[in-house]
Amino acid sequence: MELAPALQLHEVSKRFGARWALVRLSLTVRRGTALLLTGHNGSGKTTLLRVLATAVRPSAGKVEVLGVDAARDPESVRAQVGLLGHANYVYEDLSGLENLAVLARLLGAPASAGSEALERLGLSPKDDRPVRTYSAGMRRRLALARLFLKQPAVALLDEPFVELDPAGVSELEARIRELHAAGTTLVLATHHIEQGLQLCTDRLHLEQGRSIAIAA
């Protein structure tokens, strides 16, 4: 039996007040795809990622993630999806390791998983400072470590290279390739198109919430 696509959108629209962020968007993403999402500010990229993550509900249309209707069973979708958005979603008064220990318990992961995820992203598990003292780049790395600890079936990355130094960017590129090689479906939104094209196999370009074909 053929598996359902990783992502399937049927005439999806999203409106905020009088403004349409997505307009009748239909899309099928095969499992294991690495999809580059491009478009100017306000084109609908972040809204699309948040709809896929069930962080916001579409105004019209249907979203399916791994064959699951996102409106009917959002909890099942969230269990399979990891979103790296503009917010880092970390506990400010806990250390990086303590943050990942909380997530590891929720996921049923071994206690050592948090330390391993931190080391892979260039953070020290022995750093017991609270996250509120971290630099912007360190916070971003911690948010990334949370994503890699979860090992989601679908990873949604919204401008993941923001606030990372060159070494951090190179490290993240390696980790993204590692995730994809392990079978994770990726949707990567970035303004750095050349960089994104090196990491992704397919591309979706949005203009005013609509899908626009891009010449090869």
C-alpha positions as CSV (number, residue, x, y, z in Angstrom):
1,M,0.0,0.0,0.0
2,E,1.4,3.4,-1.0
3,L,2.1,5.8,1.8
4,A,0.3,9.1,1.9
5,P,2.4,12.2,1.0
6,A,4.2,14.0,3.7
7,L,2.2,17.1,3.1
8,Q,-1.0,17.8,1.1
9,L,-2.8,21.0,0.8
10,H,-6.2,21.4,-0.9
11,E,-7.3,24.9,-1.8
12,V,-5.9,26.3,1.5
13,S,-6.5,30.0,2.2
14,K,-5.8,32.0,5.3
15,R,-7.1,35.5,6.1
16,F,-6.0,37.9,8.8
17,G,-8.7,40.6,8.9
18,A,-9.0,42.0,5.4
19,R,-5.7,40.6,4.2
20,W,-5.3,37.2,2.6
21,A,-2.0,35.6,3.6
22,L,-2.6,32.4,1.6
23,V,-4.9,32.2,-1.4
24,R,-6.3,28.8,-2.6
25,L,-2.9,27.1,-2.3
26,S,-2.8,23.4,-3.4
27,L,0.4,21.4,-2.8
28,T,1.7,17.9,-2.6
29,V,5.0,17.1,-1.0
30,R,6.3,13.6,-1.2
31,R,7.9,12.0,1.9
32,G,11.7,12.6,2.0
33,T,11.5,15.8,0.0
34,A,13.5,18.8,0.8
35,L,11.4,21.8,-0.2
36,L,12.8,25.3,-0.5
37,L,10.1,28.0,0.2
38,T,10.9,31.4,-1.2
39,G,9.2,34.7,-1.5
40,H,9.4,38.3,-0.4
41,N,8.4,39.5,3.1
42,G,4.7,39.2,3.4
43,S,4.4,36.6,0.7
44,G,2.9,34.0,3.0
45,K,5.9,31.8,3.9
46,T,5.7,32.0,7.6
47,T,1.9,31.7,7.5
48,L,2.2,28.5,5.5
49,L,4.7,27.0,7.9
50,R,2.4,27.8,10.8
51,V,-0.6,26.3,9.1
52,L,1.4,23.1,8.4
53,A,2.5,23.0,12.1
54,T,-1.2,23.5,13.2
55,A,-0.1,26.7,15.0
56,V,-2.9,28.5,13.1
57,R,-5.9,27.1,11.3
58,P,-6.7,27.9,7.7
59,S,-9.7,30.0,6.8
60,A,-10.6,27.6,4.1
61,G,-9.3,24.4,2.6
62,K,-7.8,21.2,4.0
63,V,-4.4,20.3,5.3
64,E,-3.1,16.7,5.6
65,V,0.2,15.8,7.2
66,L,1.4,12.2,6.7
67,G,-2.2,11.3,5.8
68,V,-3.7,12.9,8.9
69,D,-6.3,15.6,8.6
70,A,-4.7,18.5,10.6
71,A,-8.1,20.0,11.6
72,R,-9.5,16.7,12.9
73,D,-6.4,15.5,14.7
74,P,-3.9,18.3,15.3
75,E,-2.2,16.5,18.2
76,S,-1.1,13.6,16.0
77,V,0.3,16.1,13.5
78,R,2.2,18.0,16.2
79,A,3.8,14.8,17.4
80,Q,5.3,14.2,13.9
81,V,6.2,17.8,13.1
82,G,9.0,20.1,14.3
83,L,8.8,23.8,13.8
84,L,11.8,26.2,14.0
85,G,10.1,29.6,13.9
86,H,11.0,33.1,14.9
87,A,10.4,32.4,18.6
88,N,12.8,29.9,20.2
89,Y,10.3,28.4,22.7
90,V,12.8,27.8,25.6
91,Y,12.5,28.1,29.3
92,E,14.5,31.2,30.2
93,D,15.4,30.3,33.8
94,L,16.7,26.8,33.0
95,S,20.0,25.9,31.5
96,G,20.3,24.5,28.0
97,L,20.7,21.0,29.3
98,E,17.7,21.4,31.6
99,N,15.6,22.6,28.7
100,L,16.5,19.5,26.7
101,A,16.0,17.2,29.7
102,V,12.4,18.4,29.9
103,L,11.8,17.7,26.2
104,A,13.6,14.3,26.4
105,R,11.2,13.2,29.2
106,L,8.2,14.2,27.2
107,L,9.5,12.3,24.2
108,G,10.6,9.3,26.2
109,A,14.2,9.8,25.0
110,P,17.2,8.6,27.0
111,A,18.7,11.0,29.5
112,S,21.9,11.3,27.4
113,A,20.0,12.5,24.4
114,G,20.0,16.1,25.6
115,S,23.7,16.3,26.0
116,E,24.3,14.7,22.6
117,A,22.0,17.2,20.9
118,L,23.7,20.2,22.6
119,E,27.2,19.0,21.6
120,R,26.1,18.5,18.0
121,L,25.0,22.1,17.9
122,G,28.2,23.4,19.4
123,L,26.8,24.1,23.0
124,S,28.3,22.7,26.1
125,P,26.1,20.4,28.3
126,K,28.2,21.6,31.3
127,D,27.1,25.2,30.9
128,D,24.7,25.7,33.8
129,R,23.9,29.3,33.1
130,P,20.2,30.1,32.6
131,V,19.1,30.6,29.0
132,R,18.2,34.3,29.7
133,T,22.0,35.0,29.8
134,Y,22.6,33.3,26.4
135,S,23.5,35.4,23.3
136,A,21.1,35.5,20.4
137,G,23.2,32.9,18.5
138,M,23.3,30.5,21.5
139,R,19.5,30.7,21.9
140,R,19.2,29.9,18.2
141,R,21.5,26.9,18.6
142,L,19.4,25.7,21.6
143,A,16.2,25.9,19.6
144,L,17.9,23.9,16.9
145,A,19.0,21.3,19.4
146,R,15.4,20.9,20.5
147,L,14.4,20.2,16.9
148,F,17.1,17.6,16.4
149,L,16.3,16.0,19.7
150,K,12.7,15.5,18.6
151,Q,13.8,14.0,15.2
152,P,10.5,14.9,13.5
153,A,9.1,13.2,10.4
154,V,8.5,16.7,9.0
155,A,10.8,19.6,9.9
156,L,9.6,23.2,9.1
157,L,12.5,25.7,9.2
158,D,11.7,29.4,9.1
159,E,14.9,31.4,8.3
160,P,17.0,29.0,10.4
161,F,20.3,30.8,9.7
162,V,19.3,34.0,11.4
163,E,21.6,35.1,14.3
164,L,24.1,32.3,13.5
165,D,27.8,33.1,12.9
166,P,29.5,31.5,9.9
167,A,30.6,28.5,11.9
168,G,27.0,28.1,13.1
169,V,25.7,28.3,9.6
170,S,28.1,25.6,8.4
171,E,27.2,23.4,11.3
172,L,23.4,23.9,10.7
173,E,23.8,23.1,7.0
174,A,25.5,19.8,8.0
175,R,22.7,19.0,10.5
176,I,20.0,19.7,7.9
177,R,21.7,17.4,5.4
178,E,21.9,14.8,8.2
179,L,18.1,15.1,9.0
180,H,17.2,14.8,5.3
181,A,19.5,11.8,4.8
182,A,17.7,10.1,7.7
183,G,14.4,10.4,5.9
184,T,12.9,13.6,7.4
185,T,10.8,15.7,5.0
186,L,12.1,19.3,5.1
187,V,10.4,22.6,4.3
188,L,13.0,25.4,4.5
189,A,12.0,29.1,4.2
190,T,14.8,31.4,3.6
191,H,15.8,34.6,1.7
192,H,19.2,33.1,1.0
193,I,18.1,31.3,-2.2
194,E,21.5,30.0,-3.3
195,Q,22.1,28.5,0.1
196,G,18.7,27.0,0.1
197,L,19.1,25.5,-3.4
198,Q,22.2,23.7,-2.2
199,L,20.1,22.0,0.6
200,C,16.8,21.4,-1.2
201,T,15.6,19.3,-4.1
202,D,12.3,21.2,-4.8
203,R,11.2,24.8,-4.7
204,L,7.9,26.6,-4.0
205,H,7.8,30.4,-4.6
206,L,5.0,32.4,-3.1
207,E,3.8,35.9,-4.1
208,Q,0.9,37.4,-2.1
209,G,0.0,34.0,-0.8
210,R,-0.1,32.3,-4.2
211,S,2.2,29.7,-5.8
212,I,4.2,31.1,-8.6
213,A,6.2,29.0,-11.1
214,I,9.9,29.7,-11.3
215,A,11.9,29.2,-14.5
216,A,14.6,26.6,-14.2
